[in-house]
Amino acid sequence: MKTETPDVLVIGLGAMGSATVYQLAKRGVKVVGIDRFTPPHTFGSTHGETRITRQAIGEGRQFVPLALRSHEIWREIEAKTGKHLLTQCGGLFIARAGSSSHMHGQADFLGKTIAAAEAFGIVHERLDAEAIRARFPQFSLQGDEVGYYEPGAGYVAPEDCVSAQLDLAQRLGADIRVNETVKEIVAAGARSRVVTDRSQYKARVTIVCAGAWIPQLVPSLATVLKVRRQVLYWFPVEGRMSYQSRDCPVFIWHWGSGPDDVFYGFPQVGEERVIKLASEQDIHETLPDDVNREVAAGESAKMHADHVAGKLRGIGATSVRAATCLYTNAPSANFVIGRLQSQPDTIVVSACSGHGFKHSAAIGEAVAQMAISGAEPDVLLPFSLEALERATSTA
């Protein structure tokens, strides 16, 4: 089998991989990008029509520079491609006064979001229940809610972001190969050897952006990264209540103090009168090739009963469609981005822990800089494998 020797090989072309390939090609690097499917596709974590983006990040202030820079990059890509990728319809995050707001390993998600906004000078408002009701009648409140409203928040279109970046990368000379499956990544001297079902590669730098498949391709991370099935639901809008983006923001609603008492949603996208809603589960683990991709009617009914009924006005009880996606979680919902100690020519870019897409454009830029210079940019240091080791040793 012939061995190919590109400057950089990128494995996986979803959120992180497509951004990385584009940024490398933009800098004139000879890069090959491969994916086991044809991206954008529905088998990983980068699909579902919309992904929330927010500027103040309740998971930690270390994420904020990535979110802000990603917004700038998406606007740059929009100008180059004519595609609309980022909709800043505002974001509303609600919790009960005095209650915990659990999300992504944080017990005070709302408070940390507000603190991040204040630290970075991000425009925002703090709202009480009366103000939320007056501005957003879609939400049926108990009366003791408090809210954070961020006008710069909104959503990005994951499939369009991926295709736009891959299209630009190809125009700039990147070699994009689809339906090619990586069999193994082997330490082989100064350059790792990557064997696929079609070829063999020994790149100067190998970047693994394979999402839920990383635990299989990088066994040293298998005991740390946890893959979990998540479900997205689209429920019908009934009656006269408007959920269009001019009237309704993206939202994250902590309606109780328990870790499962939270769901999130989006305004109507396009002409179809439906809105996308979802919650998260962090208990049941799976493997990407074994996951149940069918969504049972009972799952939809439970989603509505637990989170939608009595909270959103004018939303029907039966979802019109549903889809599964995969979260690859690291401890404390952090990211994992760094060089493997046993294979320093290999950079791992995951896990994204369920909130990665909003940061992906900037992560791709920083990882490209890392691959070219050999130095890890300061913005990525909180996500290094050394940081992961510290987190697991103290867990």
N, C-alpha and C positions, 0 to 999 in steps of 0.2 A: 504494500500500500504506500502510495506517494505521501511524503511528509511536506506539508505546506508551512511556510515561515512568515506570516504577516508580522507587522510591527506589533499589533494588538489584536487579540481575539476576544470578542464579547459573546458570552454564552447567555442566551435568553434576551428577547427583544420586546419585553413588556414595558412598564413605566420606566424602570431604571435603565434597562438595556437600550431602549430606543433613544433615550436622552443622552446616554453615554456615547453611543455610536455617532449620533449627530454632532456632538461636541468634539469628538476626535476627528471626524471628517472635516469639520469646520477649521480645524487647526492643521490640516494637511497630512494627517497621519494615515498610513496604510493600514486600514482596519477591515477585518472580516467580522460580520455579525451573523450568528446562527440561532435558529429557534426550532424546537421540535414540532411546532405547528406553523400556521401562517398568520402572523400577527397583523392587526389586532384579532384576538380570538377569545373564546369564552371559557377556557379551561384553567385559567390561573386566577390572578387577582386584578387584572386590568381590563375590566369591562363593566357593563351595566349602565351605560348612557351618561351618568353623571357621577362626580366625586366632589364632596364638600371641600372647599378651600377656605382657610381662615388665616388671618395675619397674626393675631395674638394666639399663641399655642398653649393650651392648658396642660399639655403633657410635659412642658418644660421650656424655659427660655432659650435653651440651646437650639431649638428647632426654628425659632423666629427668623433668623437671617436667611435660612433656606426657603421658607415660605415667601418672604418678601422678594427675594431674588427670582424665585420661580415665576412670580407674577410678571416681573419685567421680561423674562425670557419668553413667556407665552405671548406677550404683546409683540415682541420682536418677531416671533415665528408667524403670528397672524399677519404682520406687515409683509412678510416674505411670501406667504402662501395664499393669502386671501381667505383662509379658513377662520371661523370664529371658534375659539377654544375656551376662553375665560368669560364667564358671565358674573359680573359683580352686582348681584341683586340684594346684597346685604345678608347678614347672618344674625340670628337671634338665638341666644343660649339661655335657657330658663332652668331655675331650680327653686325649691321651696325655701323660704327664709329660715335660716338656722339649721338646715338639713345638709347632710353630705351630698355631694354630687360626684358619684363614682364614674370614672371612665378611664380606660387605658392605664390602669394601675394608679390612678390618682383619686384620692378621697375628697379633694376640694377642687375639682376641675374648674368650676365657675370662678372661684376665688383666684386660682392661679392664672386663668385667662385674663382676668381684670388686671392682675399684677403685671403680667407680661405686656399688656397694652399700655399701661402707665410707664413701664420701664423703657419701652421703645417708642413712645410718642405716637401710638397708633390711634387714630380717630375712633371714638366709641361713645356710647351713651349707656348710662345705668338707668333701668326702668323698673317701676313698681308694677303691680298687677293692673292697676287702673290704666296706666300708660300703655301697657301691652295690649289690653283689651281695646283701647281707643284706636290704636294704630293697626292692630292685627286681629280682627274679629274672628279669624279662622280658629283661634285657640280658645278652648273652653277652660277657664281657670278656676281654681278653688278660692283665690283671693289673697293668699299669702305668698305668692310667687315673687321672685325678683329676677330681673333679666339683664343681660348684657347684649347690646346691639352694636354691630360692627358694619358700617356701610361698605367697607372694602372687601368683605367676605362674599362668598357666592359658590359657584361650582365650575368645574372644568369638565370637558368632554373627553373621557379617557381614550376611547377608540380613535377619535380625531387627533388627539395629541400624539398618540403612537404613530399613526399613519403619516402625519405631517412631518414628524422628526425623521422617520425612516425615508420618506420621499426626499427630504432635503439632504440627508446623508448620502443617498444614492447619487443625487445630482452632483455632490461634492466628491464622488469617487469611492464611497464605501461599497464593499462587496457584501450584499445581503443574501443569505442562504436560508431558505425556509424548508420545513418538513425534514429537518436533519436532526437526529437524536444523538446526544452525547452519551456514550457508554461508560467512560471513565476518565478521570483526571489523575495522572500519575506523576509523582515527583521524579524528574529525570535530569539531574544535574542543575545547571543554571536556568533551564527552561522546562516548564512542565509539559508533559505530553498529553494531549487531548485526543482521545479516540472517539470517533463518531461512527454511525452506521454507513457513512459515505467516504470519510477521509480521516486523516491524521494531521494534527497541527502541533508545531512547536513555536509559539509566538514569543516575542520578547517580553510581552506582558499578557497574561490571561486574566480576564475580568468575568467573574461568575455572577450573573444577574438572574439566576434561574428561579427565584422566588421559592415556591413550595417544593421544588425539586432540589434545593440546595442541601437539605439534610442527607439526601441520597448521594449527591455528587461530592459533598465535602463531609465525610463521615465524622470528622472531629467535632462537627457542630450538631450532630444528630441528637445528642442528649440534651442540647440546650434550646434549640429552635423547635417550637411546637406549631404544627399545622392544624388549623381548625376550619371546619365548614361553616360558612355564613350564608344567610338567605336574604335576598332582596325581593321586595314585593311592590307591585303597582296596583293601587286601589283606585276605584272610579270616583270622580267628583260628581256629586249629584246636587240638584237644585241650583240656586243662583250664586252661591258663595264662590268668589274668585280665588283661585290658587295660582294665577299667572304671576310671573316673576315681578311684574310691576306692582303687585299687591301683596305678595307673600315672599318672605326670605327663605333661605335654607335655615334649618333649625336643629338644635340638639336640646331635648327636653328631659330633664331629670325630674320626673313627676313624684318620686318618692326618695327615701334616703337609702334604700337597698342597692346593692351593686347591679341588680338586674332591672331597676326601676328607671330605665332610660331608653329612649329611642330617638331616631333622627329622621329627617325628611327633607324633601325638595319641593320647589314649586313646579307647576305644570311646565313641561317642556314640549314645544310644538303645539299642534292643534288638538291632539287627543286629550280628552278630559280625564286624565289620570295623574296621580302623583306617586312618586316612589318613596317608600318608607322602609325602615329596617331597624333591627336591634342587633345586639352582638352576643355571642356566647363564647365563653372562655374555658369550658370544661371538657368537652368531647374532642379528642384528637383524631386525626385521620391521616391518610396518605393521598397525594394528588392523583395517583392512578387507581385508588380504591374508593374515593369519595362518592357518596350517593348524590348524583346530580339531579335527581327528580325531587320535586317539592310536593309533598302530600297536601291534600285539601285541609287536613287537620292542622298543619303548620300555619297555613294562612288564617284559619279560624282563630287559632291561639294568638297569633300576632294581633289580630283585630281586637280580640277580647282583652288581652293584657295591656295593650298600648294605645289603641286608636279609639275605641268606644268611650264616649264621654269626654274626649279630649280634643278631637278635631271635628269641627262642624262641617256637614255636607259631604262626608266621605262614606261611600258604600261599604257594606260588610264583607263582600266577597272580592278577593283580588282578581284582576283580569289576567295577570300573568305573574310569574315569579322566576327567579334565577338564583343559582348558587355561585358563590365565589370562595376563595381561599385566603385566610389570613395566615401568615407565617410570623409567629410571635417570638420575641426575645424577652428576657426578664425586664420587668418594669416598663414594658411597651417601648423600649428603646430601639434604635436602629443598630445594625451591625455592618460596619463598613471599614475594611482594613485588609492588610496583607496577612496571609497565612505565615506563621512562624516557620513551619516546616517547608513551605514553598513560597519564598518571598517574592517571586515573580508573579504570584497569583493574588488577585484582589477579590475579595468577596463583597458583594453589595446586596445585603439583605440581613436580617429580616426587616420588613417594613411595619410590622406589628399593628396593621389595621389602619394606619393613618399616614401612609407613605406617599400617596400620589401627589398631594399638594406640594410636596417638597422635591419631586422627582426631577424637574427640569434643572434646578440648581445642584442637586446631587450629581447628575450627569456631567455638569460643567466642572464641578470640583474633582470628580473621579478622573475625568479626562486630564485635568491639570496634574493630578497625582501620577497617572500613568506616564505622562510625558516627562515630568521633572524628577520623579522618584521621591519627592517630599510630600508628606501628607498635609493638605491645607488645614489651617487652624479651624475652619468651620466644620471639619470632619472629625476632629480629635475626640469629641465627646462620644463618638460612636465606634471607636477603635476596638479591636479584639482585646486589647489590654483592658479597656473599660468594661468589656463584657466579662472578662475574667474576674475583675474586682466585684462586679455585681453578683456573679454566681457564687463567689467565695463568701460573701456577706449575707446571701439570701437564707 
